[in-house]
Amino acid sequence: MGFINVAEYANADAAGQCWVTQFRKAVTSTATITSSYVDYSYFAGSPLANFYASTPLEAAYVDSTRGIYLPAVDQCLKNITVMTSAASATSTTNQRQKLMLCDYLMYYPFIDTDSTDQQDMIQTVTIPRYTSGYVMAIAQSASSTIGQFTFTYTNQDGVAGRTSPNIFTQIVAGGGQSVNANISANGFNPFLPLQAGDSSVRSIESVTFTAVGGGLMALVIVKPIQTFVVNAECRRTTSGNLESYGAAASVDSVIHRAAAPVIKSGAILGLLSKGMGGSLASSILVGYIETLWSV
């Protein structure tokens, strides 16, 4: 699917083949790490919080009520507009955020980062909508120490038994934060590194910690849809001129992208964020998504 020219955008809109949906997410008061990633789907708001709460180590789909709602049709992302609200009237800790809109494909929950035994994943579902995706490690509890682990997986070509490099975890104060710190203890990346020559993952087979990480995590396979930046948080002073500061950020595919990203029917949409100015604790992210599909 897709659009050949701008006129097709207008025709789809005129035919009513378009959708607008909003979202609002509020990060807990637990401190997050500057330049590390946060999984907004984990936090309260609209849509409902997604805690990856299902049978430990068993492959599962994210419930549709936990993703940003869209009609069940293949469609294109026309526009995404977001605004980040400060934790308090005078706070400036959030500032710039790098955001990534993703389709959440499947996950493996409650991996024990305190166990050095090999933890074998249970394959009860297969990856939907795509043939493969990228893996992120999301904390499901606080993590008290820096751990190290590898995982085995089936790659994008269906080759099983592939093994990741050694990966360091992070110390985090609560769930919803990325714990994958890359192949060094000080790196920050949204996705886990793979064996040389691999680009993505179909399923995860096992996880083995060689140094305990002091918590629980989920490995989540996602498909990135679009990446963009919010340049400023919105806030208002509590004294003086009472002016408001900051503005929403908007990315329109017609203007800012060579082609509108495709969102497949049944997608479970959520947002990752890299807070580049400080902790995202108690901050709020609000926005809306506009999609349309061919006439």
C-alpha positions as CSV (number, residue, x, y, z in Angstrom):
1,M,0.0,0.0,0.0
2,G,1.0,3.6,-0.1
3,F,0.5,6.9,-1.9
4,I,1.7,7.8,-5.3
5,N,1.3,11.6,-4.9
6,V,0.0,14.3,-2.6
7,A,-3.4,14.2,-4.4
8,E,-4.0,10.7,-3.1
9,Y,-3.5,12.0,0.5
10,A,-6.3,14.5,-0.2
11,N,-8.5,11.9,-1.8
12,A,-8.2,9.6,1.2
13,D,-9.1,12.4,3.6
14,A,-12.1,13.4,1.5
15,A,-13.3,9.8,1.3
16,G,-13.2,9.5,5.1
17,Q,-10.3,7.0,5.0
18,C,-8.5,8.7,7.9
19,W,-8.2,8.5,11.6
20,V,-7.1,10.6,14.5
21,T,-6.3,9.2,17.9
22,Q,-4.8,10.7,21.0
23,F,-2.6,9.5,23.8
24,R,-1.4,10.7,27.2
25,K,1.3,9.0,29.4
26,A,2.5,10.0,32.8
27,V,5.9,8.7,34.0
28,T,6.1,7.7,37.7
29,S,8.0,9.8,40.2
30,T,10.9,7.3,40.1
31,A,14.1,8.9,38.7
32,T,15.2,7.9,35.2
33,I,18.7,8.0,33.7
34,T,19.7,10.8,31.4
35,S,20.4,9.6,27.8
36,S,18.9,6.2,28.6
37,Y,15.6,5.0,27.1
38,V,12.1,4.8,28.7
39,D,9.2,2.7,27.5
40,Y,6.2,5.0,27.7
41,S,3.8,2.1,27.2
42,Y,4.7,0.9,30.7
43,F,3.3,3.9,32.4
44,A,-0.2,5.0,33.4
45,G,-2.5,7.0,31.2
46,S,-4.2,6.4,27.8
47,P,-3.7,3.8,26.6
48,L,-3.6,1.6,29.7
49,A,-0.3,0.8,31.3
50,N,1.5,-2.2,29.8
51,F,3.4,-4.1,32.5
52,Y,4.3,-7.2,30.4
53,A,2.5,-9.2,33.1
54,S,2.0,-12.7,31.8
55,T,3.5,-16.2,32.3
56,P,7.2,-15.9,33.0
57,L,9.5,-16.7,30.1
58,E,6.6,-17.4,27.8
59,A,6.2,-15.6,24.5
60,A,3.2,-13.4,24.4
61,Y,1.5,-10.6,22.5
62,V,0.9,-7.1,24.1
63,D,-2.9,-6.7,24.6
64,S,-4.5,-4.4,22.1
65,T,-5.9,-2.2,24.9
66,R,-2.3,-1.3,25.8
67,G,-1.4,0.2,22.5
68,I,-2.5,3.5,20.8
69,Y,-5.8,2.6,19.1
70,L,-6.0,2.5,15.4
71,P,-8.6,1.0,12.9
72,A,-7.9,-2.6,11.8
73,V,-6.6,-1.8,8.4
74,D,-3.2,-1.3,6.8
75,Q,-2.6,2.5,6.8
76,C,0.1,5.2,6.6
77,L,1.2,7.6,9.3
78,K,0.2,11.1,8.1
79,N,1.2,13.1,11.2
80,I,2.3,12.7,14.8
81,T,2.2,15.7,17.2
82,V,3.5,15.5,20.8
83,M,4.1,17.8,23.7
84,T,6.0,17.0,26.8
85,S,4.9,18.6,30.1
86,A,7.3,19.4,32.9
87,A,7.3,17.6,36.2
88,S,6.6,20.9,37.9
89,A,5.9,24.5,36.8
90,T,9.5,25.5,36.9
91,S,11.2,22.3,36.0
92,T,13.6,22.1,33.1
93,T,14.9,18.6,33.5
94,N,13.1,16.9,30.6
95,Q,13.9,19.3,27.8
96,R,14.7,17.5,24.6
97,Q,13.5,14.0,24.0
98,K,14.2,11.6,21.2
99,L,11.0,9.6,20.5
100,M,10.6,6.4,18.6
101,L,7.1,5.2,17.6
102,C,7.1,1.4,17.5
103,D,4.9,-1.5,16.7
104,Y,5.1,-3.9,19.7
105,L,5.2,-7.4,18.3
106,M,5.8,-9.8,21.1
107,Y,7.7,-10.2,24.4
108,Y,9.1,-12.6,27.0
109,P,8.4,-11.5,30.6
110,F,9.9,-11.9,34.1
111,I,13.4,-12.9,33.1
112,D,15.3,-13.2,36.4
113,T,18.5,-11.1,36.2
114,D,19.6,-12.6,39.6
115,S,19.9,-16.1,38.2
116,T,23.0,-17.4,36.5
117,D,21.2,-20.5,35.2
118,Q,20.2,-20.6,31.5
119,Q,16.6,-19.5,31.2
120,D,14.9,-21.1,28.3
121,M,12.0,-19.2,26.6
122,I,8.7,-20.9,25.9
123,Q,7.6,-20.4,22.3
124,T,3.8,-20.2,22.5
125,V,3.2,-17.5,19.8
126,T,5.1,-16.4,16.6
127,I,6.0,-12.9,15.5
128,P,3.0,-11.1,13.9
129,R,2.8,-8.6,11.0
130,Y,6.5,-8.8,10.2
131,T,9.0,-11.6,9.7
132,S,11.4,-10.1,12.4
133,G,12.1,-7.1,14.7
134,Y,14.5,-5.5,17.1
135,V,14.9,-6.5,20.8
136,M,14.8,-4.2,23.8
137,A,15.3,-5.1,27.4
138,I,12.8,-3.4,29.7
139,A,13.0,-3.4,33.5
140,Q,10.0,-4.9,35.3
141,S,11.4,-4.0,38.7
142,A,14.2,-1.9,40.2
143,S,17.7,-3.2,39.3
144,S,20.3,-2.9,42.0
145,T,23.5,-3.7,40.2
146,I,25.2,-3.9,36.8
147,G,24.7,-7.3,35.3
148,Q,26.0,-9.1,32.2
149,F,24.2,-11.5,29.9
150,T,23.9,-13.1,26.5
151,F,20.8,-14.4,24.7
152,T,20.3,-16.9,21.9
153,Y,17.8,-16.3,19.2
154,T,16.5,-17.1,15.7
155,N,17.6,-14.4,13.3
156,Q,15.8,-12.7,10.4
157,D,16.6,-15.6,8.0
158,G,15.2,-18.2,10.3
159,V,18.6,-19.5,11.5
160,A,18.3,-20.7,15.1
161,G,21.1,-20.8,17.8
162,R,22.5,-17.4,17.1
163,T,24.2,-15.8,20.2
164,S,24.4,-12.1,21.1
165,P,27.6,-10.4,22.3
166,N,28.0,-10.0,26.0
167,I,25.6,-7.2,27.1
168,F,25.8,-5.0,30.3
169,T,22.7,-4.0,32.1
170,Q,22.0,-0.8,34.0
171,I,21.1,0.1,37.6
172,V,17.6,1.5,37.4
173,A,15.2,2.8,40.1
174,G,12.0,1.2,38.7
175,G,10.1,-0.6,35.9
176,G,9.6,0.8,32.4
177,Q,13.2,1.8,31.9
178,S,15.6,0.2,29.5
179,V,18.2,-1.9,31.2
180,N,20.3,-2.7,28.1
181,A,23.5,-0.6,28.3
182,N,25.1,-2.1,25.2
183,I,28.4,-4.0,25.0
184,S,30.0,-1.6,27.6
185,A,28.7,-0.5,31.0
186,N,28.3,3.1,29.9
187,G,26.5,2.8,26.6
188,F,22.9,3.7,25.9
189,N,21.1,2.0,23.0
190,P,17.4,1.2,22.6
191,F,18.0,-2.3,21.1
192,L,20.2,-5.2,22.0
193,P,23.3,-6.0,19.8
194,L,23.2,-9.2,17.7
195,Q,25.7,-11.7,16.4
196,A,27.8,-10.3,13.5
197,G,25.9,-10.5,10.2
198,D,22.4,-10.4,11.8
199,S,20.0,-7.5,11.5
200,S,16.9,-8.6,13.4
201,V,15.2,-11.4,15.4
202,R,12.3,-13.7,14.9
203,S,12.2,-15.2,18.3
204,I,14.4,-15.5,21.5
205,E,15.5,-19.0,22.7
206,S,17.3,-18.4,26.0
207,V,19.0,-15.9,28.3
208,T,22.0,-16.5,30.4
209,F,23.4,-14.1,33.0
210,T,27.1,-14.4,33.9
211,A,26.9,-11.5,36.4
212,V,23.6,-10.9,38.2
213,G,21.6,-7.7,37.6
214,G,19.4,-7.5,40.7
215,G,15.9,-7.4,39.2
216,L,13.5,-8.6,36.6
217,M,13.2,-7.7,32.9
218,A,11.3,-8.4,29.8
219,L,12.8,-8.9,26.3
220,V,10.5,-7.2,23.8
221,I,10.6,-7.4,20.0
222,V,9.4,-4.3,18.3
223,K,9.3,-2.8,14.8
224,P,10.3,0.9,14.7
225,I,7.9,3.1,12.6
226,Q,9.2,6.6,13.0
227,T,11.9,8.5,15.0
228,F,11.7,12.2,15.8
229,V,12.7,14.8,18.4
230,V,10.7,17.0,20.9
231,N,12.9,20.1,21.3
232,A,11.4,21.6,24.5
233,E,9.3,20.7,27.5
234,C,6.2,22.8,28.2
235,R,5.9,24.6,31.6
236,R,4.6,27.6,33.3
237,T,6.2,29.7,36.0
238,T,4.5,30.0,39.4
239,S,5.5,33.6,39.9
240,G,6.4,36.7,37.9
241,N,4.9,37.0,34.5
242,L,3.2,33.6,34.6
243,E,4.1,33.0,30.9
244,S,4.1,29.5,29.4
245,Y,7.2,28.1,27.8
246,G,7.7,25.3,25.3
247,A,5.7,24.1,22.3
248,A,4.4,20.9,20.7
249,A,6.5,19.1,18.0
250,S,4.8,17.9,14.9
251,V,6.1,15.7,12.1
252,D,4.0,15.5,8.9
253,S,5.0,12.9,6.4
254,V,4.1,15.0,3.4
255,I,6.5,17.8,4.5
256,H,9.2,16.0,6.6
257,R,9.4,12.5,5.1
258,A,10.1,11.1,1.7
259,A,7.2,8.6,2.2
260,A,4.6,8.0,4.8
261,P,5.6,5.1,7.1
262,V,3.3,2.1,6.8
263,I,1.4,0.9,9.9
264,K,0.1,-2.7,9.5
265,S,-3.3,-3.8,10.5
266,G,-3.4,-4.9,14.1
267,A,-0.4,-2.9,15.1
268,I,0.2,-2.3,18.9
269,L,1.7,1.2,18.9
270,G,3.8,2.6,21.7
271,L,6.6,5.1,22.3
272,L,10.2,4.9,23.4
273,S,11.9,8.0,24.7
274,K,15.5,9.1,25.3
275,G,15.5,11.9,27.8
276,M,18.5,14.1,26.8
277,G,18.2,16.8,29.4
278,G,17.6,15.0,32.7
279,S,15.3,12.6,34.5
280,L,11.8,12.1,33.0
281,A,10.3,11.4,36.5
282,S,6.8,12.7,36.9
283,S,6.8,14.1,33.4
284,I,3.8,13.8,31.0
285,L,3.7,13.1,27.3
286,V,0.6,13.9,25.3
287,G,-0.1,13.9,21.6
288,Y,-2.1,12.5,18.8
289,I,-1.6,10.5,15.6
290,E,-3.2,11.0,12.2
291,T,-3.3,8.1,9.8
292,L,-4.9,7.5,6.4
293,W,-5.2,4.7,3.8
294,S,-5.6,4.5,0.1
295,V,-8.9,5.1,-1.6
